[in-house]
Amino acid sequence: MAELGLRSRPLGTPIGLEVLDVDLAEPLGERTLTAIRSLFAENPVLVFRKQDLERIWI
């Protein structure tokens, strides 16, 4: 997924990935959203560690 500018790594199970270098509290660009959607299409569990949930924009 590095070709879309997003890094990830396996969680140790075949169904999940840890997504790296994404701050969900900031607006996400179309390229990042496309990359996240692509990862989710093949991995039903995505983990975004160390997110400040109080700053999440809706």
FENPE-V989395 format. One record per backbone hydrogen bond with DSSP energy under -1.0 kcal/mol. NH is the residue of the N-H (numbers start at 1). CO is the residue of the C=O. If there is no record, write none. Layout:
BEGIN
nh->NH co->CO
nh->NH co->CO
END
This chain:
BEGIN
nh->4 co->1
nh->5 co->2
nh->6 co->1
nh->9 co->18
nh->11 co->16
nh->16 co->13
nh->17 co->45
nh->18 co->9
nh->19 co->47
nh->20 co->7
nh->26 co->23
nh->33 co->29
nh->34 co->30
nh->35 co->31
nh->36 co->32
nh->37 co->33
nh->38 co->34
nh->39 co->35
nh->40 co->36
nh->41 co->37
nh->43 co->39
nh->45 co->15
nh->47 co->17
nh->53 co->51
nh->55 co->52
END
